[in-house]
Each structure stands twice: as C-alpha cells, then as structure tokens.
Amino acid sequence: MTRNAATRDGYGQALLDLAGNEKVVVLEADLGKSTKSLRFRKAYPERTISCGIGEQNMLLVGAGLASSGFIPFASTFAIFTERAFEQMRNGIARPNLAVHLCGSHGGTHTGTDGSSAQSIEDLAVFRTLPNVIVLHPSDDVSTRLLTMQLAETNAPSYMRTARNKTPVLYDDVEPSAIQIGKGIELMDGKDVAIIACGVLVSESLKAAEMLQQEGIHATVVDMHTLKPLDGKLIDALVQRCGAFVTAEDHNVIGGLGSAVAEYLVSNTIAPLEMVGVKDRFGESGQADEMLDLMEISSEFIAKAAKRVLSRK
C-alpha cells in the first residue's frame, strides 16, 4: 500500500540526519513548527537561531554564518522567502555563500490559505539568480536525501517543500539514484515525455496510466532539480519520445516549463505543452480541488499529452 507523506517532513528529518556535522546550524523565522525545522530545534537548541518575523535578517545571519565556515539551513513559508529576495541576491548569491533556503507551503496545493499565501512564482524568482541551486522534490524521501546533499555543496540553494501529503515514490529506491541535477525516470514510454516536479509528479504518473489505457506510452520524469537542469536527459528524451509535457504547481512563466523550453530552443527542437498555473492567482479551496481548479491535475496532464502528440 502506498504511503503518503509531506515533503516538509523530509526536510525536518534531513536536518536531524545532518546534526552529526557540528557546522550545521538551523535558522527559523517563527515558523519552525510548519517547516519542520522544529524537530532540530528541540534536539539542538544551541545550534538553532530564531530570527523572529524577519526573513531579510535571517538570510543575512545565514550569510554571516556561511562566511564563517558554518552550514546554515534557513526556512519559512515559500511566500515569505520572496520578502528576502534582495538579501538572497546581494548577500548570498553574489558572494556565492552556501546558505540553504527552504520555502515550505509553496504552490496552490497549499489550498485553504488562499491566494495571498500560495507562492506560484518562487521557483522562477530564485531560478534567475546566478550560483543558486533550485529544487522542488516530489516526496519526503527525495527531499531528505537532496537536503542532505546540499550540505556538501559549496553553492547557495532554494528548495520548495509542500504542506500536504502526497504519495511516497522512493521508499524502495537506492539513495544513490537521487542526485542533485539528475532527473529520475519513473516510467518508460516512447510516445511522449512528461517532465514534472513536486506534487505533480504523482499526478503525472496517474496521467501516464490513463494514457496507457488509450495505447499512448509516456515516459515520466521527476525533474526535482530545476537548476542545474538535466540537459543530458532531455537530449535523450528528444531522441526517444520527440514530444514533451511539463507539469508544475507554479506559474507557467519562469518555472520548470520555462526551464525545459529554454533548453529545447537552445539545443534542439521538440514540441512542448506546459501544464501549470496559467498566469493567474489561486483561490481558497481544498488541495485536490485546487489542482482541478487550476487545471493541473492528472486529467489535464493527459489532455496536454494528446495535444502535443498532434504537433509531433
């Protein structure tokens, strides 16, 4: 039976798993209970810094710690990370300091908090910054492994996690199969490639099963790393499938779809359909209701696959 869990839980577990490295320090902005960094704070209060409702300050504290040899992990809601864009740009990305920022509760799947709290632009915002790794994992296992790998990088990062539980995909996968910058093929098909991130990876698998019943065989890729993008995998999928669908709980402008489109037009040509939030704000509703309302659930991914096949 499939286990369900929230990616934010994977982040919280990773911090505990990293605690053996005494250089790891955790920063909070009054939301540790929600981002799950609370678990580290309870175990290691002397290595946790509460910055209050001051995200800009939190990132610059992180910059100071990173420049002093520490490995800071800072978290808040995805929508609040945007308050600190200038500090992320000038205080962290420009000097290339390894501060790791986690934005929880991203996307419209957050649901009942409404459009003011549903960050649909965070991946785009941080993808524009040189030096910054951008991640949006699909389950708690991959979130934990990728977060732990960040501690070994010398670059700043932004990771989006989610509040609501989604199917766990990697309980039985070798940890070495999950690496920053490497997409993961979950289904193998020759007709169309569906490249997804975050909560829409499981929706893409549902869409692929729907398509299979109609004789359409899709490759499904979990592209958890938006930057650096796995161009080698995209090249291989151009040869195998020749048509693409991207799926993300994010504005179609600037996110995964844009990243794949930029790669395709710069390297090779293949038709692409983008499934994402159509340059609008969300609404208040239950998580699954939001996926249907925003037209990004499995049904719409399958429809996009049929459209792109007609352009192949």
C-alpha positions as a printed Julia matrix, in Angstrom:
312×3 Matrix{Float64}:
   0.0    0.0     0.0
   1.32   3.43   -0.94
   2.5    5.58    1.93
   1.62   9.28    1.94
   3.77  11.98    3.5
   4.55  15.68    3.15
   7.86  16.8     1.67
   8.32  19.22    4.58
   8.66  16.16    6.84
  11.59  15.0     4.73
  13.25  18.37    5.25
  12.82  18.17    9.02
  14.23  14.64    9.1
  17.23  15.65    6.97
  18.2   18.36    9.45
  18.29  15.74   12.21
  20.28  13.4     9.98
  22.81  16.18    9.38
  23.16  17.03   13.07
  26.32  14.94   13.41
  28.07  17.66   11.43
  28.58  20.35   14.06
  28.88  23.02   11.36
  25.19  22.63   10.53
  23.11  25.46   12.01
  19.36  25.97   11.63
  17.67  29.36   11.25
  13.95  29.99   11.77
  11.52  32.83   11.22
   8.79  31.87   13.71
   7.55  29.0    11.51
   9.66  26.06   12.66
   6.58  24.03   13.54
   5.26  24.39   10.0
   8.54  23.95    8.12
   9.51  21.05   10.46
  12.83  22.59   11.49
  11.25  22.47   14.97
  12.49  18.89   15.22
  16.11  20.08   15.03
  15.45  22.93   17.47
  14.08  20.58   20.1
  17.15  18.33   19.85
  19.8   21.03   19.33
  18.54  24.37   20.7
  22.1   25.69   20.99
  22.52  25.35   17.2
  19.17  26.91   16.29
  18.72  30.65   15.84
  15.27  32.23   15.95
  15.2   35.37   13.83
  11.57  36.2    14.51
   9.4   37.53   11.7
  12.46  38.9     9.94
  13.23  36.92    6.81
  15.68  39.51    5.44
  17.64  39.41    8.68
  17.52  35.61    8.73
  19.23  35.35    5.37
  21.95  37.84    6.25
  22.57  35.99    9.54
  22.92  32.91    7.36
  25.37  34.74    5.1
  27.5   35.67    8.09
  27.47  32.09    9.35
  28.37  30.68    5.93
  31.26  33.11    5.55
  32.49  31.92    8.97
  32.59  28.25    8.0
  29.14  27.11    9.13
  26.46  25.4     7.03
  23.2   27.31    7.62
  19.76  25.99    6.72
  17.03  28.63    6.86
  13.31  28.04    6.37
   9.99  29.84    6.26
   6.88  29.76    4.05
   7.67  29.98    0.33
   5.65  33.19    0.02
   7.76  34.83    2.74
  11.09  33.88    1.15
  10.24  36.43   -1.53
  10.5   39.21    1.04
  14.2   38.45    1.25
  15.0   38.39   -2.47
  17.41  41.32   -2.23
  19.28  39.67    0.64
  19.38  36.37   -1.24
  20.72  38.19   -4.28
  23.29  40.56   -2.82
  24.13  38.89    0.49
  24.21  35.25   -0.6
  24.14  34.58   -4.36
  26.54  37.35   -5.41
  29.31  36.3    -2.97
  28.31  32.66   -3.63
  27.81  31.71    0.03
  26.36  28.27    0.77
  23.18  29.29    2.58
  20.32  26.83    2.06
  16.86  28.38    2.0
  13.75  26.2     2.22
  10.34  27.6     1.31
   7.52  25.43    2.65
   3.81  25.58    1.71
   4.56  26.5    -1.92
   2.05  26.37   -4.76
  -1.74  26.36   -4.98
  -1.84  22.85   -3.48
  -1.39  24.66   -0.14
  -5.14  25.12   -0.52
  -7.28  26.84    2.08
  -4.74  29.54    2.99
  -5.81  31.31   -0.21
  -4.02  33.17   -2.97
  -2.09  35.54   -0.67
  -0.22  32.55    0.79
   0.1   30.45   -2.38
   3.51  31.17   -3.88
   3.28  30.46   -7.6
   6.42  32.42   -8.53
   9.12  31.34   -6.06
  10.87  28.88   -8.37
  11.03  31.5   -11.11
  12.28  34.17   -8.73
  15.2   32.14   -7.4
  15.98  30.49  -10.73
  17.01  33.91  -12.04
  19.87  34.17   -9.55
  23.37  33.07  -10.63
  25.01  30.36   -8.46
  21.72  29.27   -6.84
  20.61  25.62   -6.98
  16.8   25.35   -7.26
  15.0   22.2    -6.09
  11.38  21.07   -5.84
  11.26  17.42   -4.67
   8.22  15.18   -5.03
   8.23  13.13   -1.81
   9.67  13.04    1.69
  12.4   10.52    0.81
  13.86  12.56   -2.05
  13.51  15.75   -0.01
  15.55  14.22    2.82
  18.28  12.93    0.51
  18.56  16.11   -1.54
  18.64  18.29    1.58
  21.48  16.19    2.95
  23.37  16.57   -0.32
  23.04  20.35   -0.11
  25.25  20.3     2.99
  28.07  19.01    0.79
  27.74  21.68   -1.9
  29.59  24.97   -1.98
  26.66  26.84   -3.53
  23.56  28.58   -2.19
  20.23  26.89   -2.76
  16.47  27.29   -2.71
  14.21  24.29   -2.1
  10.43  24.34   -2.18
   8.55  21.89    0.04
   4.83  21.27    0.46
   2.45  21.14    3.4
   0.05  18.45    2.21
   0.74  14.75    1.99
   1.37  13.14   -1.4
   2.29   9.57   -2.44
   5.8    8.49   -1.44
   7.65   7.29   -4.54
  11.12   6.36   -3.34
  10.8    4.13   -0.27
  12.38   1.23   -2.17
  14.88   3.18   -4.28
  18.63   3.16   -3.78
  19.62   6.54   -2.28
  22.34   6.91   -4.93
  19.59   7.13   -7.58
  18.55  10.54   -6.23
  21.13  13.2    -7.02
  21.05  16.99   -7.35
  20.93  17.86  -11.06
  19.77  14.43  -12.25
  16.16  13.78  -13.27
  14.64  10.41  -12.34
  12.75   8.29  -14.89
   9.75   6.71  -13.17
   8.01   5.3   -16.26
   9.44   4.45  -19.66
   7.5    5.16  -22.85
   8.33   6.1   -26.42
   5.46   8.41  -27.38
   5.72  11.44  -25.11
   7.83  12.58  -22.16
   6.1   14.11  -19.14
   8.55  16.09  -17.02
   7.19  17.12  -13.63
   8.26  18.38  -10.22
   6.81  18.46   -6.74
   3.22  17.44   -6.13
   2.56  16.98   -9.86
   4.96  14.05  -10.21
   2.38  11.68   -8.72
  -0.33  13.34  -10.84
   1.85  12.74  -13.92
   2.1    9.05  -13.07
  -1.71   8.91  -12.9
  -1.88  10.68  -16.25
   0.55   8.17  -17.79
  -1.64   5.29  -16.6
  -4.68   6.97  -18.16
  -2.8    7.41  -21.45
  -1.63   3.8   -21.4
  -5.24   2.66  -21.47
  -5.54   4.52  -24.78
  -2.39   3.0   -26.23
  -0.18   6.03  -25.56
   3.08   5.22  -23.78
   4.62   8.04  -21.77
   7.95   8.46  -20.08
   7.51  10.19  -16.7
  10.43  12.12  -15.22
  10.75  13.61  -11.75
  12.81  16.72  -12.52
  13.35  17.68   -8.89
  16.24  19.98   -9.84
  15.17  22.94  -11.94
  18.64  24.43  -11.79
  21.02  23.0   -12.89
  18.63  21.3   -15.33
  19.42  17.77  -16.53
  20.06  18.59  -20.19
  21.54  15.18  -21.0
  18.28  13.51  -20.0
  16.25  15.96  -22.09
  18.5   15.23  -25.1
  17.86  11.51  -24.67
  14.11  12.09  -24.4
  14.11  14.13  -27.61
  15.52  11.08  -29.38
  13.2    8.59  -27.64
   9.92  10.5   -27.47
  10.19  13.67  -29.55
   7.44  15.48  -27.64
   7.18  16.94  -24.13
   4.72  17.94  -21.44
   5.88  19.79  -18.34
   3.78  19.76  -15.19
   4.19  22.02  -12.16
   2.14  23.71   -9.43
   3.67  27.06  -10.37
   3.1   29.86  -12.82
   3.78  28.66  -16.37
   6.07  31.68  -16.62
   9.57  31.13  -15.29
   9.33  27.69  -13.7
  10.01  24.13  -14.88
   8.21  24.59  -18.19
  10.25  27.68  -18.97
  13.46  25.91  -18.0
  12.73  22.99  -20.33
  11.6   25.33  -23.14
  14.78  27.38  -22.82
  16.86  24.24  -23.09
  14.94  22.88  -26.07
  15.13  26.06  -28.17
  18.83  26.48  -27.38
  19.85  22.88  -28.16
  17.25  21.01  -30.21
  13.64  21.31  -31.24
  10.66  19.32  -29.99
   7.04  20.35  -29.35
   6.21  21.19  -25.73
   2.97  21.71  -23.8
   3.19  23.37  -20.39
   0.79  22.37  -17.63
   0.92  24.91  -14.83
  -0.9   27.84  -13.27
  -1.95  29.99  -16.22
  -0.52  33.32  -15.09
  -3.24  33.91  -12.52
  -3.54  33.84   -8.76
  -5.06  30.92   -6.9
  -8.11  30.76   -4.65
  -9.06  29.23   -1.33
 -10.0   25.56   -1.59
  -9.01  22.05   -0.64
  -5.7   20.82   -2.06
  -7.16  18.46   -4.68
  -9.83  20.99   -5.58
  -7.08  23.48   -6.34
  -5.36  21.08   -8.75
  -8.62  20.75  -10.71
  -9.45  24.44  -10.5
  -6.0   25.41  -11.78
  -6.29  22.69  -14.48
  -3.07  20.96  -13.42
  -4.35  17.57  -12.19
  -3.77  14.25  -13.97
  -6.72  14.74  -16.32
  -5.24  17.95  -17.7
  -1.74  16.47  -17.96
  -3.16  13.63  -20.07
  -5.01  16.12  -22.3
  -1.79  18.09  -22.78
  -0.01  14.89  -23.82
  -2.62  14.28  -26.54
  -2.3   17.87  -27.75
   1.48  17.67  -28.03
   1.25  14.35  -29.89
  -0.81  16.1   -32.56
   2.13  18.52  -33.03
   4.8   15.81  -33.14
